[in-house]
Amino acid sequence: MKGLYRILALGTIGLIVAGCLSSSGDPAADLGKPAPDLSGRDLNGRLLRLSDYRGKVVLLDFWMHT
């Protein structure tokens, strides 16, 4: 089961990174634009959305616990 979670987590991170890349290939083209609206569930199953924290400093930690 741990392997499945690891695959899902890596796939999700890959999609997030791919969504953050500029279509022009120039990261400077995205400066000043809003971040993609990421969402996920906390350890209690509650939905968290990045847009809920608009205007606040947010640290995203993609640490995987095994």
N, C-alpha and C positions, 0 to 999 in steps of 0.2 A: 504494500500500500504506500510505503514511503516513496518508492520509485515513481508511482503515479503522481503524487503530490509534487515531486521534484520536476517532473516533465511539465505538469500544468503551470508551475511557477515560472520555469524557464521560458515556456511559450508565451506566457502573459508578459513577462519582462521584454521579450523580443518584440512583441506587438507594440508595447508602449514605446520602446526605443524607435522602432520603425515609424510610428506615428509622429514622433517628435522631429524626425528628420525633414528637412526642407525639400520640397519637390525640385527645387533648382539646384540642390546639392551645396548651396552656400548657407552655412549656419547663420551668418550675419543678416541674411534676409528675414530671419524670424525674430530678430531683436525687437522688443517692444510689443510683440503679439502675445495674447493670452496663452497660457499653457493648455494643453488638451485636458478635457475634464475627465480625470482618472477617477475610478471608483473601485471599491473593494469592501470586504467585510472585516470587522475587527474580530477579536477572539471570542466575543459574545454573540457574534452573528449579526450585529447591527451594521447597516450600510453606511459607509463613509464616502463622501464625494469631495474631491479637491475644490470644487466650486463653492462648497459650504464655508471655506476658509479664505475666500477672496479678500484681499487687502491685508492679510496676515502673513507672517513669515512661516513657511511650512518646510519641514525637513522630511524627505521621503527616504525611508530606510528599507531597502529591499533585501534584508537579511533573511536567510533561510535557516530555520531551526530543524535539526534532524533528530 
